[in-house]
Amino acid sequence: MRMSRNLVRILFPLFLLGLLTACDNSAAPDSITHVIPDAGSTGGKLLKEFCSACHGAPRPASHKADEWQNIVLRMQNHRIKKAYKPLSETEMQDLVSYLQKHSAL
C-alpha cells in the first residue's frame, strides 16, 4: 500500500506534465510549415492564421479543388458561431484560390 502511494506521488506529476505538454500549441506554427506549400504566400498565411484557430491547418491536397469553396464557407460559419473574427470577402477568395491551386486536383 505504501509503495503504491509513493508510486502515485512520482508518476502523477509526470502524467500532468505530459498532459500539459501535449496541449501546448507553441510549436504548432513551425511544425505545420512543412505541410503548407508556399507558406509565405497570402493564402498560406491565411491558412495558418484562420484555420489554426480551431484545428490544425489542413493540407491543401486533402481535398479536390472544387470542394474547397464549400469547405471554407462551412468553416467561416463555424468561426462566426464561435465569435471568431470572420474572414473578409477578399481573404475568403485568396484562401480558396490558394487551396484550389495546391489541391488534389
PyMOL commands that place a pseudoatom at each C-alpha (Angstrom):
pseudoatom trace, name=CA, resn=MET, resi=1, chain=A, elem=C, hetatm=0, pos=[0.000, 0.000, 0.000]
pseudoatom trace, name=CA, resn=ARG, resi=2, chain=A, elem=C, hetatm=0, pos=[2.778, 2.411, 0.936]
pseudoatom trace, name=CA, resn=MET, resi=3, chain=A, elem=C, hetatm=0, pos=[4.707, 1.618, -2.226]
pseudoatom trace, name=CA, resn=SER, resi=4, chain=A, elem=C, hetatm=0, pos=[1.674, 2.346, -4.415]
pseudoatom trace, name=CA, resn=ARG, resi=5, chain=A, elem=C, hetatm=0, pos=[1.234, 5.775, -2.758]
pseudoatom trace, name=CA, resn=ASN, resi=6, chain=A, elem=C, hetatm=0, pos=[4.872, 6.581, -3.401]
pseudoatom trace, name=CA, resn=LEU, resi=7, chain=A, elem=C, hetatm=0, pos=[4.490, 5.447, -6.972]
pseudoatom trace, name=CA, resn=VAL, resi=8, chain=A, elem=C, hetatm=0, pos=[1.452, 7.711, -7.408]
pseudoatom trace, name=CA, resn=ARG, resi=9, chain=A, elem=C, hetatm=0, pos=[3.381, 10.655, -5.944]
pseudoatom trace, name=CA, resn=ILE, resi=10, chain=A, elem=C, hetatm=0, pos=[6.103, 10.113, -8.501]
pseudoatom trace, name=CA, resn=LEU, resi=11, chain=A, elem=C, hetatm=0, pos=[4.006, 9.267, -11.553]
pseudoatom trace, name=CA, resn=PHE, resi=12, chain=A, elem=C, hetatm=0, pos=[1.113, 11.708, -11.124]
pseudoatom trace, name=CA, resn=PRO, resi=13, chain=A, elem=C, hetatm=0, pos=[3.231, 14.870, -11.639]
pseudoatom trace, name=CA, resn=LEU, resi=14, chain=A, elem=C, hetatm=0, pos=[4.822, 13.258, -14.688]
pseudoatom trace, name=CA, resn=PHE, resi=15, chain=A, elem=C, hetatm=0, pos=[1.371, 12.428, -16.020]
pseudoatom trace, name=CA, resn=LEU, resi=16, chain=A, elem=C, hetatm=0, pos=[0.251, 16.050, -15.544]
pseudoatom trace, name=CA, resn=LEU, resi=17, chain=A, elem=C, hetatm=0, pos=[3.393, 17.317, -17.234]
pseudoatom trace, name=CA, resn=GLY, resi=18, chain=A, elem=C, hetatm=0, pos=[2.660, 15.040, -20.182]
pseudoatom trace, name=CA, resn=LEU, resi=19, chain=A, elem=C, hetatm=0, pos=[-0.866, 16.402, -20.474]
pseudoatom trace, name=CA, resn=LEU, resi=20, chain=A, elem=C, hetatm=0, pos=[0.315, 19.986, -20.365]
pseudoatom trace, name=CA, resn=THR, resi=21, chain=A, elem=C, hetatm=0, pos=[2.979, 19.345, -22.960]
pseudoatom trace, name=CA, resn=ALA, resi=22, chain=A, elem=C, hetatm=0, pos=[0.501, 17.626, -25.265]
pseudoatom trace, name=CA, resn=CYS, resi=23, chain=A, elem=C, hetatm=0, pos=[-1.797, 20.669, -25.119]
pseudoatom trace, name=CA, resn=ASP, resi=24, chain=A, elem=C, hetatm=0, pos=[0.955, 23.183, -25.816]
pseudoatom trace, name=CA, resn=ASN, resi=25, chain=A, elem=C, hetatm=0, pos=[0.431, 24.814, -29.226]
pseudoatom trace, name=CA, resn=SER, resi=26, chain=A, elem=C, hetatm=0, pos=[3.611, 26.878, -29.165]
pseudoatom trace, name=CA, resn=ALA, resi=27, chain=A, elem=C, hetatm=0, pos=[5.332, 24.544, -31.623]
pseudoatom trace, name=CA, resn=ALA, resi=28, chain=A, elem=C, hetatm=0, pos=[2.356, 24.323, -33.974]
pseudoatom trace, name=CA, resn=PRO, resi=29, chain=A, elem=C, hetatm=0, pos=[3.243, 27.146, -36.405]
pseudoatom trace, name=CA, resn=ASP, resi=30, chain=A, elem=C, hetatm=0, pos=[6.733, 25.764, -37.015]
pseudoatom trace, name=CA, resn=SER, resi=31, chain=A, elem=C, hetatm=0, pos=[5.545, 22.200, -37.304]
pseudoatom trace, name=CA, resn=ILE, resi=32, chain=A, elem=C, hetatm=0, pos=[2.878, 22.992, -39.901]
pseudoatom trace, name=CA, resn=THR, resi=33, chain=A, elem=C, hetatm=0, pos=[5.037, 24.978, -42.297]
pseudoatom trace, name=CA, resn=HIS, resi=34, chain=A, elem=C, hetatm=0, pos=[6.265, 21.784, -43.941]
pseudoatom trace, name=CA, resn=VAL, resi=35, chain=A, elem=C, hetatm=0, pos=[2.625, 20.842, -44.612]
pseudoatom trace, name=CA, resn=ILE, resi=36, chain=A, elem=C, hetatm=0, pos=[1.659, 24.172, -46.125]
pseudoatom trace, name=CA, resn=PRO, resi=37, chain=A, elem=C, hetatm=0, pos=[3.015, 24.704, -49.631]
pseudoatom trace, name=CA, resn=ASP, resi=38, chain=A, elem=C, hetatm=0, pos=[4.177, 28.245, -50.300]
pseudoatom trace, name=CA, resn=ALA, resi=39, chain=A, elem=C, hetatm=0, pos=[3.642, 29.060, -46.603]
pseudoatom trace, name=CA, resn=GLY, resi=40, chain=A, elem=C, hetatm=0, pos=[4.818, 32.661, -47.007]
pseudoatom trace, name=CA, resn=SER, resi=41, chain=A, elem=C, hetatm=0, pos=[2.169, 33.489, -49.607]
pseudoatom trace, name=CA, resn=THR, resi=42, chain=A, elem=C, hetatm=0, pos=[-1.027, 35.349, -48.735]
pseudoatom trace, name=CA, resn=GLY, resi=43, chain=A, elem=C, hetatm=0, pos=[-3.042, 32.128, -48.904]
pseudoatom trace, name=CA, resn=GLY, resi=44, chain=A, elem=C, hetatm=0, pos=[-0.516, 30.199, -46.831]
pseudoatom trace, name=CA, resn=LYS, resi=45, chain=A, elem=C, hetatm=0, pos=[-0.566, 32.883, -44.148]
pseudoatom trace, name=CA, resn=LEU, resi=46, chain=A, elem=C, hetatm=0, pos=[-4.372, 32.934, -44.127]
pseudoatom trace, name=CA, resn=LEU, resi=47, chain=A, elem=C, hetatm=0, pos=[-4.442, 29.160, -43.794]
pseudoatom trace, name=CA, resn=LYS, resi=48, chain=A, elem=C, hetatm=0, pos=[-2.134, 29.272, -40.782]
pseudoatom trace, name=CA, resn=GLU, resi=49, chain=A, elem=C, hetatm=0, pos=[-3.856, 32.227, -39.143]
pseudoatom trace, name=CA, resn=PHE, resi=50, chain=A, elem=C, hetatm=0, pos=[-7.519, 31.405, -39.612]
pseudoatom trace, name=CA, resn=CYS, resi=51, chain=A, elem=C, hetatm=0, pos=[-7.695, 27.622, -39.862]
pseudoatom trace, name=CA, resn=SER, resi=52, chain=A, elem=C, hetatm=0, pos=[-5.359, 27.028, -36.957]
pseudoatom trace, name=CA, resn=ALA, resi=53, chain=A, elem=C, hetatm=0, pos=[-7.617, 28.956, -34.578]
pseudoatom trace, name=CA, resn=CYS, resi=54, chain=A, elem=C, hetatm=0, pos=[-9.907, 25.912, -34.259]
pseudoatom trace, name=CA, resn=HIS, resi=55, chain=A, elem=C, hetatm=0, pos=[-7.846, 22.977, -35.546]
pseudoatom trace, name=CA, resn=GLY, resi=56, chain=A, elem=C, hetatm=0, pos=[-4.638, 22.179, -37.325]
pseudoatom trace, name=CA, resn=ALA, resi=57, chain=A, elem=C, hetatm=0, pos=[-4.208, 23.700, -40.740]
pseudoatom trace, name=CA, resn=PRO, resi=58, chain=A, elem=C, hetatm=0, pos=[-5.456, 21.220, -43.340]
pseudoatom trace, name=CA, resn=ARG, resi=59, chain=A, elem=C, hetatm=0, pos=[-3.271, 20.035, -46.156]
pseudoatom trace, name=CA, resn=PRO, resi=60, chain=A, elem=C, hetatm=0, pos=[-4.492, 21.729, -49.337]
pseudoatom trace, name=CA, resn=ALA, resi=61, chain=A, elem=C, hetatm=0, pos=[-4.085, 18.415, -51.169]
pseudoatom trace, name=CA, resn=SER, resi=62, chain=A, elem=C, hetatm=0, pos=[-6.516, 16.718, -48.767]
pseudoatom trace, name=CA, resn=HIS, resi=63, chain=A, elem=C, hetatm=0, pos=[-9.441, 17.809, -50.968]
pseudoatom trace, name=CA, resn=LYS, resi=64, chain=A, elem=C, hetatm=0, pos=[-10.196, 18.379, -54.629]
pseudoatom trace, name=CA, resn=ALA, resi=65, chain=A, elem=C, hetatm=0, pos=[-10.213, 21.928, -55.977]
pseudoatom trace, name=CA, resn=ASP, resi=66, chain=A, elem=C, hetatm=0, pos=[-13.982, 22.017, -56.431]
pseudoatom trace, name=CA, resn=GLU, resi=67, chain=A, elem=C, hetatm=0, pos=[-14.554, 21.066, -52.764]
pseudoatom trace, name=CA, resn=TRP, resi=68, chain=A, elem=C, hetatm=0, pos=[-12.644, 23.916, -51.141]
pseudoatom trace, name=CA, resn=GLN, resi=69, chain=A, elem=C, hetatm=0, pos=[-15.190, 26.693, -51.720]
pseudoatom trace, name=CA, resn=ASN, resi=70, chain=A, elem=C, hetatm=0, pos=[-17.875, 24.888, -49.705]
pseudoatom trace, name=CA, resn=ILE, resi=71, chain=A, elem=C, hetatm=0, pos=[-15.414, 23.804, -47.026]
pseudoatom trace, name=CA, resn=VAL, resi=72, chain=A, elem=C, hetatm=0, pos=[-14.184, 27.360, -46.488]
pseudoatom trace, name=CA, resn=LEU, resi=73, chain=A, elem=C, hetatm=0, pos=[-17.778, 28.652, -46.339]
pseudoatom trace, name=CA, resn=ARG, resi=74, chain=A, elem=C, hetatm=0, pos=[-18.654, 25.986, -43.771]
pseudoatom trace, name=CA, resn=MET, resi=75, chain=A, elem=C, hetatm=0, pos=[-15.610, 26.872, -41.674]
pseudoatom trace, name=CA, resn=GLN, resi=76, chain=A, elem=C, hetatm=0, pos=[-16.495, 30.571, -41.930]
pseudoatom trace, name=CA, resn=ASN, resi=77, chain=A, elem=C, hetatm=0, pos=[-19.894, 29.748, -40.398]
pseudoatom trace, name=CA, resn=HIS, resi=78, chain=A, elem=C, hetatm=0, pos=[-18.147, 27.887, -37.564]
pseudoatom trace, name=CA, resn=ARG, resi=79, chain=A, elem=C, hetatm=0, pos=[-15.911, 30.912, -36.948]
pseudoatom trace, name=CA, resn=ILE, resi=80, chain=A, elem=C, hetatm=0, pos=[-18.924, 33.203, -36.747]
pseudoatom trace, name=CA, resn=LYS, resi=81, chain=A, elem=C, hetatm=0, pos=[-20.761, 30.846, -34.352]
pseudoatom trace, name=CA, resn=LYS, resi=82, chain=A, elem=C, hetatm=0, pos=[-17.687, 30.739, -32.100]
pseudoatom trace, name=CA, resn=ALA, resi=83, chain=A, elem=C, hetatm=0, pos=[-17.400, 34.556, -32.199]
pseudoatom trace, name=CA, resn=TYR, resi=84, chain=A, elem=C, hetatm=0, pos=[-14.043, 34.452, -34.010]
pseudoatom trace, name=CA, resn=LYS, resi=85, chain=A, elem=C, hetatm=0, pos=[-13.210, 37.201, -36.457]
pseudoatom trace, name=CA, resn=PRO, resi=86, chain=A, elem=C, hetatm=0, pos=[-14.652, 36.176, -39.832]
pseudoatom trace, name=CA, resn=LEU, resi=87, chain=A, elem=C, hetatm=0, pos=[-12.581, 36.336, -42.974]
pseudoatom trace, name=CA, resn=SER, resi=88, chain=A, elem=C, hetatm=0, pos=[-13.282, 39.271, -45.249]
pseudoatom trace, name=CA, resn=GLU, resi=89, chain=A, elem=C, hetatm=0, pos=[-14.578, 38.598, -48.756]
pseudoatom trace, name=CA, resn=THR, resi=90, chain=A, elem=C, hetatm=0, pos=[-11.080, 39.208, -50.161]
pseudoatom trace, name=CA, resn=GLU, resi=91, chain=A, elem=C, hetatm=0, pos=[-9.478, 36.899, -47.585]
pseudoatom trace, name=CA, resn=MET, resi=92, chain=A, elem=C, hetatm=0, pos=[-12.015, 34.192, -48.418]
pseudoatom trace, name=CA, resn=GLN, resi=93, chain=A, elem=C, hetatm=0, pos=[-11.245, 34.497, -52.141]
pseudoatom trace, name=CA, resn=ASP, resi=94, chain=A, elem=C, hetatm=0, pos=[-7.485, 34.460, -51.504]
pseudoatom trace, name=CA, resn=LEU, resi=95, chain=A, elem=C, hetatm=0, pos=[-7.750, 31.411, -49.242]
pseudoatom trace, name=CA, resn=VAL, resi=96, chain=A, elem=C, hetatm=0, pos=[-9.983, 29.452, -51.615]
pseudoatom trace, name=CA, resn=SER, resi=97, chain=A, elem=C, hetatm=0, pos=[-7.727, 30.300, -54.597]
pseudoatom trace, name=CA, resn=TYR, resi=98, chain=A, elem=C, hetatm=0, pos=[-4.671, 29.183, -52.627]
pseudoatom trace, name=CA, resn=LEU, resi=99, chain=A, elem=C, hetatm=0, pos=[-6.323, 25.923, -51.535]
pseudoatom trace, name=CA, resn=GLN, resi=100, chain=A, elem=C, hetatm=0, pos=[-7.527, 25.186, -55.070]
pseudoatom trace, name=CA, resn=LYS, resi=101, chain=A, elem=C, hetatm=0, pos=[-4.087, 25.895, -56.522]
pseudoatom trace, name=CA, resn=HIS, resi=102, chain=A, elem=C, hetatm=0, pos=[-2.477, 23.369, -54.151]
pseudoatom trace, name=CA, resn=SER, resi=103, chain=A, elem=C, hetatm=0, pos=[-5.367, 20.895, -54.072]
pseudoatom trace, name=CA, resn=ALA, resi=104, chain=A, elem=C, hetatm=0, pos=[-5.548, 17.277, -55.107]
pseudoatom trace, name=CA, resn=LEU, resi=105, chain=A, elem=C, hetatm=0, pos=[-6.916, 18.293, -58.495]
for i in range(1, 105): cmd.bond("trace and resi %d" % i, "trace and resi %d" % (i + 1))
show_as sticks, trace
zoom trace
